């Protein structure tokens, strides 16, 4: 993968981009961005991308889906610097901006600042999901749309050990809830017209194919990932909702 002058992507980040496409740190690339939107027209919209990472989804929201402007928010300054550099190089800096946010702090945006809040597979990193969803409700205008995908867990205590095994293998402080839990969190935050979609079957096939792309010596985590999916302990999903 090509590196931008003056910025460095970690070896892990490079590996994810090689699997999922430039700017993407989670599965499905631009096609999955379109599935998360579910036909929602972003033309002329102001969009907040929560957990924007390297900026691949944010770029797709502008280029493929005609958002007027997208603000990407993330806790990792290094990722944001690279995302800014890539937006500048692509001539999109007037429509793509990136801001650092702090864990556990209110989002640095005005009430009703956005028409759409989007997030692709990032809220798994957030422990206080209820607090975050309240903030997402606040920064949306009345009638604004929430469009989220996230890595979730299956229901049932019999899956707890397998979920913990996956989290340990990932090496991140993931907080995983079920799709039903997520819908209730959104409902409690004040969202309405909530729709959910279980993406487990799709990603099980994807993860098996991703593992085959890797050299044998790099498959250890993907072996755990696939096994966790096969048990139903990892169940990615989509949520769409509206602020009344």
BAKOL-359052 format. One line per 2 residues: their letters; for each residue x, y, z of N, C-alpha, C, CB. Coordinates in steps of 0.02 Angstrom, whole numbers, always signed. Glycine has a CB too. Example, Ala and Ser with C-alpha at 12.3 -4.5 7.8 and 13.67 -1.06 7.14 Angstrom:
AS) +660 -284 +390 +615 -225 +390 +660 -165 +390 +565 -224 +452 ~ +642 -112 +354 +684 -53 +357 +645 +2 +394 +704 -30 +286
END
This chain:
XX) +41 -60 +0 +0 +0 +0 +43 +62 +0 -47 +0 +60 ~ +23 +113 -39 +60 +175 -42 +51 +214 +22 +39 +216 -103
XX) +105 +242 +49 +100 +285 +107 +105 +358 +85 +156 +269 +158 ~ +68 +402 +120 +69 +473 +104 +131 +504 +136 +5 +507 +128
XX) +164 +551 +102 +223 +583 +130 +206 +619 +195 +252 +633 +80 ~ +248 +610 +245 +240 +644 +309 +195 +609 +358 +214 +711 +297
XX) +162 +556 +338 +117 +520 +383 +132 +445 +378 +43 +534 +365 ~ +116 +410 +431 +132 +339 +433 +72 +300 +457 +192 +326 +479
XX) +56 +247 +421 +4 +201 +443 +38 +143 +478 -39 +176 +382 ~ +10 +122 +535 +38 +66 +571 +36 +3 +527 +2 +54 +637
XX) +77 -46 +546 +77 -109 +509 +8 -141 +512 +129 -157 +538 ~ -25 -137 +570 -92 -165 +576 -141 -129 +530 -117 -162 +649
XX) -136 -61 +529 -180 -23 +486 -169 -38 +412 -170 +50 +497 ~ -106 -47 +392 -92 -65 +323 -123 -132 +306 -17 -67 +311
XX) -120 -179 +353 -149 -245 +341 -224 -241 +330 -134 -292 +398 ~ -259 -199 +371 -331 -192 +363 -348 -160 +296 -359 -150 +420
XX) -310 -110 +276 -323 -78 +211 -312 -127 +153 -279 -17 +203 ~ -263 -169 +160 -250 -218 +107 -308 -267 +99 -185 -257 +122
XX) -341 -282 +155 -398 -328 +152 -462 -291 +131 -408 -361 +221 ~ -473 -232 +158 -538 -200 +152 -539 -139 +105 -562 -179 +219
XX) -482 -117 +81 -481 -60 +35 -452 +2 +68 -550 -46 +9 ~ -422 +46 +27 -390 +105 +54 -439 +148 +93 -359 +146 -3
XX) -419 +165 +154 -460 +207 +197 -509 +168 +240 -496 +256 +157 ~ -514 +102 +231 -563 +62 +267 -528 +18 +319 -604 +18 +219
XX) -555 +19 +381 -528 -20 +435 -579 -70 +461 -505 +25 +492 ~ -631 -83 +421 -681 -133 +438 -711 -160 +373 -737 -105 +485
XX) -747 -215 +375 -764 -253 +314 -813 -219 +268 -791 -319 +334 ~ -810 -240 +205 -862 -225 +156 -850 -166 +112 -924 -214 +192
XX) -802 -122 +131 -785 -66 +88 -844 -22 +69 -753 -92 +26 ~ -840 +6 +9 -890 +54 -14 -958 +22 -21 -868 +85 -81
XX) -959 -43 -39 -1024 -77 -46 -1061 -80 +20 -1013 -147 -74 ~ -1024 -92 +74 -1056 -96 +140 -1080 -27 +163 -1008 -126 +191
XX) -1043 +25 +145 -1067 +93 +160 -1136 +103 +130 -1017 +147 +132 ~ -1145 +83 +66 -1210 +90 +33 -1264 +50 +69 -1205 +68 -40
XX) -1246 -10 +93 -1296 -52 +128 -1317 -19 +194 -1267 -122 +141 ~ -1269 +11 +228 -1286 +45 +292 -1335 +102 +279 -1221 +72 +326
XX) -1325 +139 +224 -1370 +194 +208 -1439 +169 +192 -1342 +235 +149 ~ -1445 +111 +162 -1510 +82 +147 -1554 +125 +103 -1545 +69 +211
XX) -1522 +159 +55 -1561 +200 +9 -1574 +271 +31 -1625 +167 -4 ~ -1551 +290 +90 -1559 +359 +113 -1519 +406 +68 -1537 +367 +188
XX) -1551 +458 +43 -1520 +505 -3 -1483 +558 +37 -1573 +539 -48 ~ -1417 +562 +28 -1376 +610 +64 -1364 +674 +26 -1310 +579 +82
XX) -1393 +681 -32 -1380 +740 -74 -1393 +805 -36 -1423 +738 -137 ~ -1342 +847 -32 -1348 +911 +2 -1346 +908 +77 -1410 +943 -19
XX) -1334 +848 +107 -1338 +839 +179 -1271 +853 +213 -1360 +769 +195 ~ -1276 +875 +276 -1218 +880 +321 -1217 +816 +363 -1222 +944 +366
XX) -1161 +780 +360 -1156 +713 +391 -1099 +712 +442 -1145 +658 +337 ~ -1112 +682 +499 -1059 +668 +549 -1043 +594 +545 -1082 +688 +621
XX) -978 +578 +535 -954 +509 +534 -917 +495 +599 -909 +495 +472 ~ -949 +456 +642 -920 +441 +708 -872 +382 +703 -976 +427 +760
XX) -810 +391 +727 -760 +338 +722 -736 +331 +650 -787 +272 +747 ~ -718 +387 +620 -705 +389 +547 -640 +356 +527 -704 +461 +525
XX) -594 +345 +574 -531 +311 +558 -493 +346 +503 -545 +240 +536 ~ -474 +309 +452 -433 +335 +397 -474 +371 +343 -395 +279 +365
XX) -539 +375 +352 -579 +418 +309 -609 +385 +247 -538 +473 +287 ~ -601 +320 +239 -630 +287 +181 -705 +294 +176 -611 +215 +181
XX) -743 +277 +229 -815 +286 +227 -836 +358 +216 -846 +259 +290 ~ -803 +405 +250 -820 +476 +241 -812 +497 +169 -777 +520 +287
XX) -758 +475 +137 -747 +491 +67 -803 +462 +23 -679 +464 +43 ~ -823 +400 +37 -877 +369 -1 -942 +407 +8 -886 +296 +20
XX) -955 +434 +67 -1017 +472 +79 -1020 +534 +35 -1022 +491 +152 ~ -962 +565 +22 -959 +624 -21 -959 +605 -94 -898 +666 -4
XX) -913 +560 -113 -902 +545 -184 -958 +502 -213 -835 +509 -193 ~ -978 +451 -177 -1028 +403 -203 -1100 +424 -188 -1015 +334 -175
XX) -1110 +459 -131 -1178 +471 -107 -1195 +545 -102 -1187 +439 -40 ~ -1148 +588 -124 -1163 +659 -137 -1182 +699 -75 -1218 +664 -186
XX) -1156 +678 -17 -1163 +721 +42 -1131 +789 +28 -1132 +688 +105 ~ -1160 +842 +52 -1131 +909 +41 -1066 +916 +78 -1180 +963 +63
XX) -1066 +893 +141 -1004 +894 +180 -1008 +839 +233 -993 +963 +214 ~ -950 +812 +250 -945 +761 +301 -892 +782 +351 -928 +692 +271
XX) -909 +780 +415 -861 +790 +469 -845 +722 +498 -889 +839 +524 ~ -782 +701 +493 -761 +638 +523 -734 +651 +593 -707 +605 +480
XX) -756 +611 +641 -734 +619 +711 -702 +554 +735 -794 +639 +757 ~ -646 +560 +768 -611 +501 +794 -568 +522 +853 -567 +469 +738
XX) -547 +472 +893 -505 +487 +951 -431 +483 +934 -521 +438 +1008 ~ -413 +457 +876 -343 +447 +859 -319 +501 +811 -333 +377 +828
XX) -278 +547 +837 -255 +603 +797 -215 +581 +736 -213 +649 +840 ~ -174 +529 +744 -134 +505 +687 -176 +484 +628 -90 +448 +709
XX) -231 +450 +641 -276 +430 +587 -307 +491 +553 -331 +384 +613 ~ -325 +541 +594 -357 +601 +567 -308 +640 +523 -384 +644 +623
XX) -245 +643 +543 -196 +678 +503 -189 +647 +434 -128 +679 +539 ~ -188 +581 +433 -183 +547 +368 -247 +556 +328 -170 +472 +379
XX) -305 +553 +361 -368 +564 +325 -370 +634 +295 -428 +553 +373 ~ -346 +684 +332 -345 +753 +306 -299 +758 +246 -322 +802 +360
XX) -241 +726 +250 -193 +729 +195 -222 +697 +132 -127 +694 +214 ~ -257 +642 +140 -287 +609 +83 -344 +650 +53 -312 +539 +103
XX) -384 +682 +97 -439 +724 +72 -410 +783 +32 -482 +750 +130 ~ -357 +812 +57 -325 +868 +22 -299 +845 -46 -267 +896 +64
XX) -266 +788 -48 -238 +762 -110 -293 +747 -161 -197 +699 -97 ~ -351 +725 -137 -406 +708 -182 -448 +769 -201 -451 +657 -149
XX) -430 +828 -176 -468 +888 -191 -535 +893 -155 -480 +892 -264 ~ -540 +860 -97 -604 +857 -61 -601 +893 +6 -623 +784 -49
XX) -549 +932 +18 -540 +962 +84 -596 +1011 +102 -473 +997 +87 ~ -629 +1040 +53 -683 +1087 +68 -747 +1051 +89 -698 +1130 +7
XX) -750 +986 +76 -811 +948 +93 -799 +894 +145 -840 +916 +30 ~ -736 +878 +158 -717 +827 +206 -672 +859 +259 -680 +767 +172
XX) -695 +862 +321 -654 +886 +375 -652 +834 +430 -681 +954 +402 ~ -601 +838 +472 -591 +786 +523 -573 +819 +589 -535 +737 +501
XX) -607 +797 +642 -597 +826 +708 -586 +772 +760 -657 +869 +727 ~ -539 +786 +806 -526 +740 +860 -579 +749 +915 -454 +749 +889
XX) -602 +694 +943 -649 +696 +1000 -617 +658 +1058 -718 +665 +980 ~ -643 +672 +1117 -616 +641 +1178 -664 +590 +1206 -600 +694 +1230
XX) -637 +533 +1227 -679 +481 +1257 -713 +508 +1319 -636 +419 +1275 ~ -778 +496 +1323 -816 +515 +1383 -834 +589 +1387 -777 +498 +1443
XX) -816 +628 +1337 -832 +699 +1336 -888 +712 +1286 -769 +741 +1319 ~ -928 +765 +1297 -979 +783 +1247 -947 +796 +1179 -1019 +844 +1271
XX) -982 +780 +1126 -957 +794 +1059 -952 +869 +1048 -1003 +761 +1006 ~ -899 +892 +1015 -888 +965 +1007 -927 +995 +950 -814 +978 +997
XX) -993 +981 +948 -1036 +1005 +894 -1100 +1033 +924 -1052 +947 +844 ~ -1129 +1082 +889 -1189 +1115 +912 -1250 +1069 +908 -1202 +1179 +872
XX) -1300 +1083 +948 -1363 +1047 +943 -1391 +1053 +872 -1414 +1074 +996 ~ -1415 +997 +845 -1447 +999 +779 -1401 +1017 +722 -1502 +1046 +781
XX) -1336 +1005 +729 -1287 +1027 +679 -1287 +984 +616 -1219 +1026 +709 ~ -1315 +922 +620 -1308 +875 +564 -1376 +848 +542 -1262 +818 +583
XX) -1380 +834 +477 -1439 +802 +449 -1437 +726 +459 -1445 +817 +374 ~ -1376 +698 +460 -1366 +626 +465 -1306 +613 +510 -1355 +594 +395
XX) -1312 +564 +554 -1255 +536 +589 -1244 +465 +563 -1265 +536 +668 ~ -1182 +451 +543 -1162 +387 +514 -1106 +359 +556 -1141 +396 +439
XX) -1103 +293 +561 -1046 +261 +593 -1038 +191 +566 -1053 +260 +670 ~ -977 +173 +550 -963 +106 +522 -916 +68 +568 -933 +111 +451
XX) -944 +24 +608 -905 -25 +646 -855 +6 +694 -869 -71 +598 ~ -874 +62 +725 -829 +96 +771 -854 +98 +843 -816 +166 +747
XX) -919 +94 +853 -947 +105 +920 -933 +45 +966 -1023 +117 +916 ~ -909 -10 +938 -885 -66 +979 -831 -43 +1028 -859 -123 +935
XX) -795 +11 +1010 -741 +36 +1053 -767 +79 +1111 -692 +77 +1012 ~ -832 +97 +1110 -860 +143 +1159 -892 +105 +1216 -911 +190 +1126
XX) -870 +117 +1277 -899 +83 +1335 -967 +113 +1353 -851 +88 +1395 ~ -971 +180 +1355 -1034 +213 +1374 -1076 +225 +1311 -1020 +281 +1410
XX) -1108 +173 +1288 -1147 +179 +1227 -1210 +222 +1238 -1168 +110 +1201 ~ -1239 +218 +1297 -1298 +259 +1311 -1281 +333 +1308 -1328 +240 +1380
XX) -1225 +351 +1337 -1205 +422 +1335 -1191 +445 +1264 -1144 +433 +1378 ~ -1158 +402 +1224 -1143 +420 +1155 -1207 +428 +1115 -1098 +368 +1123
XX) -1254 +382 +1121 -1316 +387 +1082 -1357 +448 +1101 -1358 +323 +1091 ~ -1353 +469 +1164 -1386 +531 +1184 -1353 +590 +1149 -1382 +541 +1260
XX) -1287 +589 +1143 -1251 +642 +1107 -1268 +641 +1032 -1175 +634 +1117 ~ -1273 +581 +1003 -1290 +577 +932 -1360 +606 +920 -1287 +505 +907
XX) -1406 +593 +966 -1473 +622 +963 -1469 +698 +966 -1518 +594 +1019 ~ -1428 +723 +1010 -1422 +796 +1020 -1397 +832 +958 -1376 +811 +1078
XX) -1346 +804 +924 -1315 +839 +869 -1354 +832 +803 -1244 +815 +859 ~ -1405 +789 +803 -1448 +782 +744 -1504 +835 +746 -1479 +711 +741
XX) -1520 +861 +688 -1579 +905 +682 -1642 +863 +690 -1579 +944 +614 ~ -1698 +893 +709 -1761 +857 +709 -1775 +827 +640 -1820 +903 +731
XX) -1792 +764 +638 -1802 +729 +575 -1739 +698 +547 -1831 +775 +525 ~ -1682 +712 +579 -1618 +685 +555 -1614 +610 +564 -1561 +719 +591
XX) -1569 +579 +524 -1565 +506 +522 -1500 +482 +555 -1568 +481 +450 ~ -1506 +426 +591 -1450 +390 +620 -1441 +326 +581 -1462 +375 +696
XX) -1380 +315 +554 -1365 +258 +511 -1300 +226 +536 -1360 +279 +436 ~ -1305 +168 +567 -1249 +139 +603 -1240 +66 +585 -1259 +146 +679
XX) -1178 +44 +578 -1162 -27 +582 -1113 -36 +640 -1131 -54 +514 ~ -1116 -94 +671 -1072 -106 +728 -1059 -181 +735 -1101 -77 +793
XX) -1004 -196 +769 -988 -266 +785 -1020 -282 +852 -910 -279 +786 ~ -1068 -327 +851 -1109 -342 +908 -1099 -415 +930 -1184 -329 +893
XX) -1132 -435 +983 -1126 -503 +1008 -1193 -539 +1004 -1100 -503 +1081 ~ -1189 -605 +1003 -1250 -644 +1006 -1279 -644 +1076 -1236 -715 +983
XX) -1343 -662 +1081 -1376 -665 +1146 -1362 -731 +1180 -1452 -655 +1137 ~ -1363 -729 +1247 -1356 -791 +1285 -1290 -794 +1324 -1362 -850 +1240
XX) -1295 -812 +1388 -1236 -817 +1430 -1189 -873 +1407 -1255 -828 +1502 ~ -1216 -922 +1371 -1173 -977 +1348 -1121 -953 +1298 -1216 -1032 +1318
XX) -1129 -891 +1273 -1081 -864 +1225 -1029 -819 +1257 -1117 -826 +1171 ~ -1035 -806 +1323 -991 -758 +1356 -918 -776 +1347 -1008 -754 +1430
XX) -900 -839 +1357 -830 -860 +1353 -803 -849 +1283 -822 -934 +1374 ~ -843 -863 +1233 -820 -855 +1163 -813 -781 +1146 -870 -889 +1114
XX) -858 -739 +1172 -851 -667 +1162 -786 -641 +1193 -912 -629 +1192 ~ -772 -663 +1255 -711 -641 +1289 -649 -666 +1253 -711 -666 +1361
XX) -651 -725 +1226 -595 -751 +1187 -581 -707 +1126 -609 -824 +1165 ~ -634 -686 +1093 -626 -642 +1035 -597 -575 +1055 -694 -633 +1000
XX) -622 -545 +1109 -598 -480 +1132 -524 -485 +1150 -639 -455 +1192 ~ -505 -539 +1185 -434 -548 +1203 -390 -555 +1141 -426 -611 +1247
XX) -414 -591 +1092 -374 -601 +1031 -367 -535 +992 -407 -654 +986 ~ -420 -494 +994 -418 -430 +958 -370 -381 +992 -487 -399 +954
XX) -362 -386 +1057 -317 -342 +1093 -344 -272 +1103 -253 -338 +1058 ~ -410 -264 +1101 -442 -199 +1110 -492 -203 +1167 -476 -176 +1045
XX) -508 -145 +1195 -557 -142 +1249 -627 -136 +1219 -542 -82 +1296 ~ -649 -188 +1185 -715 -188 +1154 -770 -194 +1207 -721 -245 +1103
XX) -825 -160 +1195 -887 -169 +1234 -940 -190 +1185 -908 -103 +1273 ~ -964 -252 +1191 -1009 -281 +1141 -1077 -294 +1171 -980 -346 +1113
XX) -1129 -270 +1137 -1198 -281 +1157 -1234 -318 +1100 -1234 -214 +1174 ~ -1294 -341 +1113 -1332 -375 +1061 -1368 -322 +1017 -1384 -424 +1092
XX) -1393 -345 +960 -1430 -300 +916 -1493 -274 +950 -1448 -336 +850 ~ -1527 -317 +988 -1586 -295 +1025 -1567 -244 +1078 -1621 -355 +1059
XX) -1510 -255 +1113 -1486 -205 +1161 -1475 -138 +1128 -1421 -230 +1195 ~ -1444 -140 +1069 -1428 -78 +1034 -1491 -40 +1015 -1386 -93 +971
XX) -1542 -77 +992 -1606 -45 +975 -1636 -12 +1037 -1654 -96 +946 ~ -1631 -45 +1094 -1659 -16 +1155 -1619 +46 +1177 -1659 -68 +1212
XX) -1553 +45 +1169 -1512 +103 +1185 -1533 +163 +1142 -1437 +87 +1175 ~ -1544 +150 +1077 -1566 +204 +1033 -1635 +229 +1052 -1566 +179 +960
XX) -1679 +183 +1069 -1747 +202 +1089 -1745 +245 +1153 -1790 +138 +1100 ~ -1705 +224 +1202 -1699 +261 +1265 -1669 +331 +1254 -1657 +222 +1315
XX) -1628 +338 +1202 -1598 +403 +1186 -1647 +450 +1152 -1536 +395 +1143 ~ -1705 +424 +1131 -1756 +466 +1101 -1767 +454 +1027 -1738 +536 +1111
XX) -1733 +405 +997 -1742 +391 +926 -1807 +352 +915 -1682 +352 +899 ~ -1834 +360 +854 -1895 +325 +834 -1883 +293 +766 -1956 +374 +832
XX) -1933 +257 +742 -1930 +222 +677 -1866 +180 +672 -1932 +274 +620 ~ -1854 +141 +724 -1792 +102 +728 -1797 +38 +687 -1775 +85 +801
XX) -1749 +28 +644 -1744 -32 +603 -1676 -65 +617 -1752 -16 +527 ~ -1675 -131 +622 -1612 -167 +632 -1605 -222 +579 -1609 -197 +703
XX) -1543 -239 +566 -1528 -293 +519 -1468 -333 +544 -1514 -264 +447 ~ -1476 -397 +552 -1423 -443 +572 -1380 -458 +510 -1451 -509 +604
XX) -1314 -444 +515 -1269 -454 +459 -1222 -514 +470 -1228 -391 +447 ~ -1241 -558 +515 -1198 -614 +534 -1182 -660 +476 -1230 -653 +589
XX) -1233 -681 +440 -1221 -729 +385 -1175 -700 +332 -1287 -750 +354 ~ -1187 -636 +316 -1144 -603 +266 -1071 -602 +290 -1168 -530 +252
XX) -1060 -581 +353 -990 -573 +372 -956 -640 +386 -986 -529 +433 ~ -993 -692 +403 -961 -757 +409 -930 -778 +343 -1012 -810 +433
XX) -967 -769 +289 -939 -785 +222 -880 -739 +206 -993 -778 +167 ~ -887 -674 +221 -833 -627 +207 -770 -644 +246 -856 -556 +225
XX) -777 -660 +310 -719 -673 +352 -683 -736 +329 -740 -681 +426 ~ -720 -786 +308 -687 -846 +282 -647 -829 +219 -740 -901 +266
XX) -675 -787 +176 -640 -767 +115 -579 -723 +132 -687 -729 +67 ~ -586 -678 +181 -530 -636 +202 -472 -678 +227 -553 -586 +256
XX) -489 -729 +267 -436 -772 +295 -396 -805 +239 -467 -826 +340 ~ -429 -823 +185 -394 -856 +130 -346 -809 +93 -444 -883 +81
XX) -355 -743 +101 -310 -695 +70 -244 -688 +107 -344 -628 +65 ~ -243 -711 +169 -186 -700 +213 -136 -757 +208 -209 -690 +285
XX) -71 -742 +216 -22 -796 +223 -37 -837 +285 +50 -768 +225 ~ -17 -899 +284 -31 -945 +340 -9 -916 +407 +3 -1012 +328
XX) +49 -883 +408 +78 -859 +471 +40 -798 +499 +151 -841 +462 ~ -6 -769 +460 -43 -710 +483 -116 -725 +497 -38 -655 +430
XX) -134 -789 +501 -205 -807 +506 -229 -818 +578 -218 -868 +467 ~ -186 -811 +627 -205 -830 +695 -267 -792 +719 -146 -816 +743
XX) -267 -725 +711 -326 -688 +734 -387 -705 +692 -313 -613 +731 ~ -378 -713 +626 -435 -728 +583 -465 -796 +599 -415 -725 +510
XX) -423 -843 +623 -450 -908 +645 -498 -898 +703 -393 -956 +665 ~ -478 -855 +752 -522 -841 +808 -585 -804 +785 -485 -799 +861
XX) -576 -757 +740 -633 -718 +714 -684 -764 +682 -608 -666 +664 ~ -662 -808 +638 -708 -853 +603 -742 -900 +652 -671 -893 +549
XX) -705 -927 +699 -734 -972 +749 -787 -936 +790 -680 -1001 +794 ~ -773 -873 +809 -821 -834 +849 -885 -822 +809 -790 -766 +869
XX) -877 -809 +744 -936 -801 +701 -974 -866 +695 -915 -776 +632 ~ -939 -921 +687 -972 -986 +679 -1013 -1004 +741 -920 -1041 +666
XX) -989 -985 +800 -1026 -997 +862 -1086 -949 +869 -980 -989 +922 ~ -1087 -896 +829 -1140 -845 +836 -1126 -796 +892 -1205 -878 +848
XX) -1065 -797 +918 -1047 -751 +972 -1033 -681 +946 -986 -777 +1010 ~ -1009 -676 +885 -1000 -612 +851 -1053 -606 +797 -927 -606 +821
XX) -1094 -552 +801 -1149 -543 +755 -1153 -470 +733 -1217 -566 +787 ~ -1115 -449 +683 -1119 -380 +659 -1191 -364 +638 -1071 -369 +600
XX) -1208 -300 +645 -1276 -280 +627 -1280 -207 +608 -1323 -294 +684 ~ -1337 -189 +578 -1352 -120 +559 -1410 -95 +600 -1367 -115 +483
XX) -1409 -30 +613 -1465 +4 +645 -1479 +69 +608 -1451 +16 +721 ~ -1542 +81 +592 -1564 +144 +563 -1619 +172 +607 -1587 +137 +489
XX) -1618 +238 +618 -1668 +269 +660 -1675 +342 +641 -1650 +261 +735 ~ -1723 +375 +673 -1736 +446 +658 -1746 +484 +723 -1798 +453 +613
XX) -1720 +545 +724 -1736 +590 +779 -1803 +623 +764 -1680 +644 +791 ~ -1852 +618 +809 -1918 +648 +795 -1915 +725 +796 -1970 +623 +847
END
